[in-house]
Structure formats: C-alpha cells, structure tokens
Amino acid sequence: MTDKQQAFIAHWKPIIWEWTESIVIAFILAMVIRSFLIQPFKIPSGSMRMTLIEGDRLFVNKLAYGPLFPFTKYRLPGFTKAKRGDVIVFKYPVTRDKDFIKRLIAFGGETVEIKDGKVLINDKVLSDGALDNIHYYNRGEYGIEGKKITVPTGNYFVMGDNSGSSHDSRYWGFVPEYYVLGKAECIFWPLNRVRWIK
C-alpha cells in the first residue's frame, strides 16, 4: 500500500466511522420512539369517515395507555385508561399482520346491541358526544338485529364511524387489550386537516 493510499484511508476512516455511528444511533432512537412514544399512521380507507378520511396522517400516542413491552402481552404503565369513544389503533385480531383504527365502543363484561341505528350498552342507549350523530347498521355475525353480544373480559368491542362501510367488531369480534397500540391523538397531514381527534 502506497503512502498516498494510507493517507487516504487515514483521512476517511474516522469520517466513515462517525457517519456510521450517527446512523446507528439515529436508527435506535427512531425505533425507541416508534415502539414506546409515538407512531405515525396513515388512514387507508373510509371506515372512519367523517372523523378521519383516506390519506389523513396522524400520530398514535403509545404513552397514553402505556406502550407494550416488545414481544410480550405486557404493557408498561400509561398516563390514562382507555375510555369509551377513544379512537384507537390496534393489531387486526384475525391475522395480526396489519394495523386497524376504530372507535372503542364497549369494554369486557358489557353487553352490546345495535337497535334502530343506535348502540345499546347494557340495555342503555349509548350517548357520548362524537357517537351521537352516527347511525350504526346491523351487519356481520356480531351485529345481528336483536342479538346482544357480551364482550369477553380483557377485550374491547370497536366500530368505525362510517358504519355502513366498516369492517369492524360486528364482523370479526373482539380486540384483546394487548393488541392495542395506542390512542389516535391528532392529524398532522395534510395541513388543511390538522386537528385533534375527537
């Protein structure tokens, strides 16, 4: 190896190492943020219209209910408990290969019935701000008219705001609590849609 080549390597080696170190640190930080703090999410369908529309990009707050400890069913402590009416992001219970976003309707131990376009929880009509103006359709195995469904302990019943075009708990059942990734907090893109999610 010539002196020129050695000088070239001596010059570039620390620069390459510094860049590599920076990239690795940035990657680790990004993974920590995505796993434990916030995660971006893009709305793929119209199942949550008009609250969320196709193409909306939003932040999912993983600290709200506490982030899941990777590769387990255990959740770290969060700042709040899930509430009825929260818009949540979760692993699709049937295949677990994609993320879904729906509104939390009922908790484990509660009965759910859809009657005359309204949701009844434990035989009482659900009235909760964002849910008041939604007409819910009797669809799917768990949404049959006149049928009361009891949500198993440790699970949620969820539905899309666009009830006529939402593949949700009425069709495939319940969401285990440990499938929930976090609470949808705000739309950050496009700019004309920036807002908190209610």
Phi and psi in degrees as GROMACS dihedral restraints (atoms count N, CA, C in turn):
[ dihedral_restraints ]
;  ai    aj    ak    al  type     phi  dphi    fc
    3     4     5     6     1   -77.3    20    10
    4     5     6     7     1   164.7    20    10
    6     7     8     9     1   -61.4    20    10
    7     8     9    10     1   -34.5    20    10
    9    10    11    12     1   -65.8    20    10
   10    11    12    13     1   -43.3    20    10
   12    13    14    15     1   -65.2    20    10
   13    14    15    16     1   -41.1    20    10
   15    16    17    18     1   -63.8    20    10
   16    17    18    19     1   -39.7    20    10
   18    19    20    21     1   -66.2    20    10
   19    20    21    22     1   -39.1    20    10
   21    22    23    24     1   -62.1    20    10
   22    23    24    25     1   -46.8    20    10
   24    25    26    27     1   -64.6    20    10
   25    26    27    28     1   -44.0    20    10
   27    28    29    30     1   -61.5    20    10
   28    29    30    31     1   -33.7    20    10
   30    31    32    33     1   -73.4    20    10
   31    32    33    34     1   -45.3    20    10
   33    34    35    36     1   -87.0    20    10
   34    35    36    37     1   -23.7    20    10
   36    37    38    39     1   -57.4    20    10
   37    38    39    40     1   -49.4    20    10
   39    40    41    42     1   -66.6    20    10
   40    41    42    43     1   -31.2    20    10
   42    43    44    45     1   -68.1    20    10
   43    44    45    46     1   -45.6    20    10
   45    46    47    48     1   -62.9    20    10
   46    47    48    49     1   -43.0    20    10
   48    49    50    51     1   -61.7    20    10
   49    50    51    52     1   -41.5    20    10
   51    52    53    54     1   -63.5    20    10
   52    53    54    55     1   -43.4    20    10
   54    55    56    57     1   -64.4    20    10
   55    56    57    58     1   -43.8    20    10
   57    58    59    60     1   -61.0    20    10
   58    59    60    61     1   -45.3    20    10
   60    61    62    63     1   -60.7    20    10
   61    62    63    64     1   -43.0    20    10
   63    64    65    66     1   -63.8    20    10
   64    65    66    67     1   -41.7    20    10
   66    67    68    69     1   -65.9    20    10
   67    68    69    70     1   -42.7    20    10
   69    70    71    72     1   -64.2    20    10
   70    71    72    73     1   -44.3    20    10
   72    73    74    75     1   -62.9    20    10
   73    74    75    76     1   -43.3    20    10
   75    76    77    78     1   -62.1    20    10
   76    77    78    79     1   -40.4    20    10
   78    79    80    81     1   -64.2    20    10
   79    80    81    82     1   -45.3    20    10
   81    82    83    84     1   -62.8    20    10
   82    83    84    85     1   -44.2    20    10
   84    85    86    87     1   -61.4    20    10
   85    86    87    88     1   -42.6    20    10
   87    88    89    90     1   -61.8    20    10
   88    89    90    91     1   -41.0    20    10
   90    91    92    93     1   -68.1    20    10
   91    92    93    94     1   -37.8    20    10
   93    94    95    96     1   -65.6    20    10
   94    95    96    97     1   -45.4    20    10
   96    97    98    99     1   -61.5    20    10
   97    98    99   100     1   -46.3    20    10
   99   100   101   102     1   -66.4    20    10
  100   101   102   103     1   -37.0    20    10
  102   103   104   105     1   -78.9    20    10
  103   104   105   106     1   -34.3    20    10
  105   106   107   108     1  -118.9    20    10
  106   107   108   109     1   -18.1    20    10
  108   109   110   111     1  -114.4    20    10
  109   110   111   112     1   -76.6    20    10
  111   112   113   114     1  -136.6    20    10
  112   113   114   115     1   153.8    20    10
  114   115   116   117     1  -138.3    20    10
  115   116   117   118     1   132.1    20    10
  117   118   119   120     1   -74.6    20    10
  118   119   120   121     1   151.5    20    10
  120   121   122   123     1  -146.6    20    10
  121   122   123   124     1   137.7    20    10
  123   124   125   126     1  -110.7    20    10
  124   125   126   127     1   132.9    20    10
  126   127   128   129     1   -75.4    20    10
  127   128   129   130     1   117.5    20    10
  129   130   131   132     1   -91.1    20    10
  130   131   132   133     1   -18.5    20    10
  132   133   134   135     1  -142.4    20    10
  133   134   135   136     1   178.5    20    10
  135   136   137   138     1   -95.6    20    10
  136   137   138   139     1    20.7    20    10
  138   139   140   141     1   -69.7    20    10
  139   140   141   142     1   -16.6    20    10
  141   142   143   144     1  -111.5    20    10
  142   143   144   145     1    13.1    20    10
  144   145   146   147     1   -58.7    20    10
  145   146   147   148     1   142.8    20    10
  147   148   149   150     1   -97.6    20    10
  148   149   150   151     1     4.2    20    10
  150   151   152   153     1   -61.6    20    10
  151   152   153   154     1   -48.0    20    10
  153   154   155   156     1  -131.7    20    10
  154   155   156   157     1   138.2    20    10
  156   157   158   159     1  -119.5    20    10
  157   158   159   160     1   164.1    20    10
  159   160   161   162     1   -53.7    20    10
  160   161   162   163     1   133.2    20    10
  162   163   164   165     1    92.7    20    10
  163   164   165   166     1   -14.8    20    10
  165   166   167   168     1   -58.8    20    10
  166   167   168   169     1   138.5    20    10
  168   169   170   171     1  -114.0    20    10
  169   170   171   172     1   132.4    20    10
  171   172   173   174     1  -138.1    20    10
  172   173   174   175     1   166.9    20    10
  174   175   176   177     1  -102.5    20    10
  175   176   177   178     1   133.4    20    10
  177   178   179   180     1  -101.5    20    10
  178   179   180   181     1   121.1    20    10
  180   181   182   183     1   -85.5    20    10
  181   182   183   184     1   108.4    20    10
  183   184   185   186     1   -85.0    20    10
  184   185   186   187     1   -15.7    20    10
  186   187   188   189     1   -78.3    20    10
  187   188   189   190     1   -21.5    20    10
  189   190   191   192     1   -54.2    20    10
  190   191   192   193     1   -57.0    20    10
  192   193   194   195     1   -97.4    20    10
  193   194   195   196     1    -3.4    20    10
  195   196   197   198     1    97.9    20    10
  196   197   198   199     1   127.6    20    10
  198   199   200   201     1   -71.4    20    10
  199   200   201   202     1   149.7    20    10
  201   202   203   204     1   -73.1    20    10
  202   203   204   205     1   139.3    20    10
  204   205   206   207     1   -72.7    20    10
  205   206   207   208     1   126.5    20    10
  207   208   209   210     1   -50.4    20    10
  208   209   210   211     1   135.8    20    10
  210   211   212   213     1    65.7    20    10
  211   212   213   214     1    21.6    20    10
  213   214   215   216     1  -135.6    20    10
  214   215   216   217     1   178.1    20    10
  216   217   218   219     1   -99.3    20    10
  217   218   219   220     1     6.4    20    10
  219   220   221   222     1   -95.2    20    10
  220   221   222   223     1   137.8    20    10
  222   223   224   225     1  -109.9    20    10
  223   224   225   226     1   135.4    20    10
  225   226   227   228     1   -72.5    20    10
  226   227   228   229     1   158.6    20    10
  228   229   230   231     1   -58.9    20    10
  229   230   231   232     1   138.9    20    10
  231   232   233   234     1  -109.9    20    10
  232   233   234   235     1  -178.9    20    10
  234   235   236   237     1   -88.2    20    10
  235   236   237   238     1   -19.4    20    10
  237   238   239   240     1  -153.5    20    10
  238   239   240   241     1   170.0    20    10
  240   241   242   243     1   -98.5    20    10
  241   242   243   244     1   153.0    20    10
  243   244   245   246     1   -62.4    20    10
  244   245   246   247     1   140.2    20    10
  246   247   248   249     1  -121.8    20    10
  247   248   249   250     1   152.3    20    10
  249   250   251   252     1   -59.5    20    10
  250   251   252   253     1   132.2    20    10
  252   253   254   255     1    98.1    20    10
  253   254   255   256     1   -13.7    20    10
  255   256   257   258     1   -62.4    20    10
  256   257   258   259     1   142.6    20    10
  258   259   260   261     1   -92.6    20    10
  259   260   261   262     1   118.2    20    10
  261   262   263   264     1  -120.4    20    10
  262   263   264   265     1   152.5    20    10
  264   265   266   267     1  -110.2    20    10
  265   266   267   268     1   135.8    20    10
  267   268   269   270     1  -150.3    20    10
  268   269   270   271     1   162.7    20    10
  270   271   272   273     1   -71.5    20    10
  271   272   273   274     1   132.9    20    10
  273   274   275   276     1   -58.8    20    10
  274   275   276   277     1   116.6    20    10
  276   277   278   279     1   -62.1    20    10
  277   278   279   280     1   -25.8    20    10
  279   280   281   282     1   -73.5    20    10
  280   281   282   283     1   -46.8    20    10
  282   283   284   285     1  -119.1    20    10
  283   284   285   286     1   -18.0    20    10
  285   286   287   288     1    60.0    20    10
  286   287   288   289     1    15.2    20    10
  288   289   290   291     1   -98.3    20    10
  289   290   291   292     1    -2.2    20    10
  291   292   293   294     1  -146.6    20    10
  292   293   294   295     1   164.8    20    10
  294   295   296   297     1  -100.2    20    10
  295   296   297   298     1   140.0    20    10
  297   298   299   300     1  -116.1    20    10
  298   299   300   301     1   158.5    20    10
  300   301   302   303     1  -132.7    20    10
  301   302   303   304     1   125.9    20    10
  303   304   305   306     1  -148.8    20    10
  304   305   306   307     1   177.2    20    10
  306   307   308   309     1   -99.8    20    10
  307   308   309   310     1   136.0    20    10
  309   310   311   312     1   -75.0    20    10
  310   311   312   313     1   121.3    20    10
  312   313   314   315     1  -105.6    20    10
  313   314   315   316     1   -43.7    20    10
  315   316   317   318     1  -145.5    20    10
  316   317   318   319     1   155.5    20    10
  318   319   320   321     1  -106.5    20    10
  319   320   321   322     1   167.3    20    10
  321   322   323   324     1   -55.4    20    10
  322   323   324   325     1   135.6    20    10
  324   325   326   327     1    93.6    20    10
  325   326   327   328     1   -14.2    20    10
  327   328   329   330     1   -91.9    20    10
  328   329   330   331     1   152.3    20    10
  330   331   332   333     1   -98.1    20    10
  331   332   333   334     1   144.2    20    10
  333   334   335   336     1  -124.5    20    10
  334   335   336   337     1   134.3    20    10
  336   337   338   339     1  -142.0    20    10
  337   338   339   340     1   140.3    20    10
  339   340   341   342     1  -107.4    20    10
  340   341   342   343     1   120.5    20    10
  342   343   344   345     1  -142.1    20    10
  343   344   345   346     1   125.1    20    10
  345   346   347   348     1    53.2    20    10
  346   347   348   349     1    38.0    20    10
  348   349   350   351     1    82.1    20    10
  349   350   351   352     1    -0.8    20    10
  351   352   353   354     1  -111.2    20    10
  352   353   354   355     1   155.6    20    10
  354   355   356   357     1   -99.5    20    10
  355   356   357   358     1   131.0    20    10
  357   358   359   360     1  -109.1    20    10
  358   359   360   361     1   125.6    20    10
  360   361   362   363     1  -109.4    20    10
  361   362   363   364     1   119.3    20    10
  363   364   365   366     1    51.2    20    10
  364   365   366   367     1    43.0    20    10
  366   367   368   369     1    71.3    20    10
  367   368   369   370     1    10.0    20    10
  369   370   371   372     1  -115.0    20    10
  370   371   372   373     1   136.3    20    10
  372   373   374   375     1   -63.2    20    10
  373   374   375   376     1   129.8    20    10
  375   376   377   378     1   -75.3    20    10
  376   377   378   379     1   122.1    20    10
  378   379   380   381     1  -133.2    20    10
  379   380   381   382     1   108.3    20    10
  381   382   383   384     1  -152.2    20    10
  382   383   384   385     1    71.2    20    10
  384   385   386   387     1    54.7    20    10
  385   386   387   388     1   -96.7    20    10
  387   388   389   390     1   -62.3    20    10
  388   389   390   391     1   -20.5    20    10
  390   391   392   393     1   -90.6    20    10
  391   392   393   394     1   -11.3    20    10
  393   394   395   396     1   -63.0    20    10
  394   395   396   397     1   -37.6    20    10
  396   397   398   399     1   -99.0    20    10
  397   398   399   400     1    17.2    20    10
  399   400   401   402     1  -102.0    20    10
  400   401   402   403     1   132.6    20    10
  402   403   404   405     1   -96.0    20    10
  403   404   405   406     1   119.1    20    10
  405   406   407   408     1   -98.2    20    10
  406   407   408   409     1   130.8    20    10
  408   409   410   411     1   -94.9    20    10
  409   410   411   412     1   148.3    20    10
  411   412   413   414     1   -80.7    20    10
  412   413   414   415     1   101.9    20    10
  414   415   416   417     1  -137.6    20    10
  415   416   417   418     1   155.6    20    10
  417   418   419   420     1    72.6    20    10
  418   419   420   421     1   172.3    20    10
  420   421   422   423     1   -63.0    20    10
  421   422   423   424     1   -32.3    20    10
  423   424   425   426     1  -101.5    20    10
  424   425   426   427     1    10.0    20    10
  426   427   428   429     1  -127.2    20    10
  427   428   429   430     1    20.2    20    10
  429   430   431   432     1   -64.0    20    10
  430   431   432   433     1   137.8    20    10
  432   433   434   435     1   -60.3    20    10
  433   434   435   436     1   133.3    20    10
  435   436   437   438     1    82.4    20    10
  436   437   438   439     1     2.1    20    10
  438   439   440   441     1  -105.1    20    10
  439   440   441   442     1   127.3    20    10
  441   442   443   444     1   -97.0    20    10
  442   443   444   445     1   130.8    20    10
  444   445   446   447     1  -110.4    20    10
  445   446   447   448     1   131.1    20    10
  447   448   449   450     1   -97.6    20    10
  448   449   450   451     1   123.7    20    10
  450   451   452   453     1   -76.2    20    10
  451   452   453   454     1   125.8    20    10
  453   454   455   456     1   -63.1    20    10
  454   455   456   457     1   150.0    20    10
  456   457   458   459     1   -56.0    20    10
  457   458   459   460     1   137.9    20    10
  459   460   461   462     1    81.6    20    10
  460   461   462   463     1    12.8    20    10
  462   463   464   465     1  -130.1    20    10
  463   464   465   466     1   164.8    20    10
  465   466   467   468     1  -122.0    20    10
  466   467   468   469     1   153.8    20    10
  468   469   470   471     1  -108.7    20    10
  469   470   471   472     1   125.7    20    10
  471   472   473   474     1  -127.6    20    10
  472   473   474   475     1   150.7    20    10
  474   475   476   477     1  -144.5    20    10
  475   476   477   478     1   154.2    20    10
  477   478   479   480     1   -82.7    20    10
  478   479   480   481     1   150.8    20    10
  480   481   482   483     1   -66.7    20    10
  481   482   483   484     1   -30.0    20    10
  483   484   485   486     1   -90.5    20    10
  484   485   486   487     1    74.4    20    10
  486   487   488   489     1   -57.9    20    10
  487   488   489   490     1   -30.1    20    10
  489   490   491   492     1   -73.2    20    10
  490   491   492   493     1   -14.4    20    10
  492   493   494   495     1  -140.0    20    10
  493   494   495   496     1    50.9    20    10
  495   496   497   498     1  -134.3    20    10
  496   497   498   499     1   125.2    20    10
  498   499   500   501     1   -89.7    20    10
  499   500   501   502     1   100.4    20    10
  501   502   503   504     1  -138.9    20    10
  502   503   504   505     1  -159.0    20    10
  504   505   506   507     1   -58.3    20    10
  505   506   507   508     1   -22.8    20    10
  507   508   509   510     1   -62.4    20    10
  508   509   510   511     1   -27.7    20    10
  510   511   512   513     1   -97.4    20    10
  511   512   513   514     1   -46.0    20    10
  513   514   515   516     1  -115.4    20    10
  514   515   516   517     1     1.9    20    10
  516   517   518   519     1   100.8    20    10
  517   518   519   520     1  -129.1    20    10
  519   520   521   522     1  -116.5    20    10
  520   521   522   523     1   158.5    20    10
  522   523   524   525     1  -107.9    20    10
  523   524   525   526     1   113.7    20    10
  525   526   527   528     1   -59.4    20    10
  526   527   528   529     1   141.4    20    10
  528   529   530   531     1   -55.2    20    10
  529   530   531   532     1   -36.1    20    10
  531   532   533   534     1   -76.9    20    10
  532   533   534   535     1    -1.9    20    10
  534   535   536   537     1   -85.5    20    10
  535   536   537   538     1   -14.5    20    10
  537   538   539   540     1   -73.3    20    10
  538   539   540   541     1   126.3    20    10
  540   541   542   543     1   -88.2    20    10
  541   542   543   544     1   -33.3    20    10
  543   544   545   546     1   166.9    20    10
  544   545   546   547     1  -175.7    20    10
  546   547   548   549     1  -100.2    20    10
  547   548   549   550     1   131.8    20    10
  549   550   551   552     1   -73.8    20    10
  550   551   552   553     1   117.5    20    10
  552   553   554   555     1   -99.4    20    10
  553   554   555   556     1   -51.4    20    10
  555   556   557   558     1  -152.2    20    10
  556   557   558   559     1   150.5    20    10
  558   559   560   561     1   -86.9    20    10
  559   560   561   562     1   129.0    20    10
  561   562   563   564     1  -111.7    20    10
  562   563   564   565     1    -8.1    20    10
  564   565   566   567     1  -157.9    20    10
  565   566   567   568     1   140.9    20    10
  567   568   569   570     1   -72.5    20    10
  568   569   570   571     1   164.2    20    10
  570   571   572   573     1   -58.7    20    10
  571   572   573   574     1   -35.3    20    10
  573   574   575   576     1   -75.0    20    10
  574   575   576   577     1    -4.2    20    10
  576   577   578   579     1  -111.6    20    10
  577   578   579   580     1     3.8    20    10
  579   580   581   582     1   -60.6    20    10
  580   581   582   583     1   124.8    20    10
  582   583   584   585     1  -173.7    20    10
  583   584   585   586     1   162.7    20    10
  585   586   587   588     1   -77.2    20    10
  586   587   588   589     1   148.9    20    10
  588   589   590   591     1   -95.6    20    10
  589   590   591   592     1   128.4    20    10
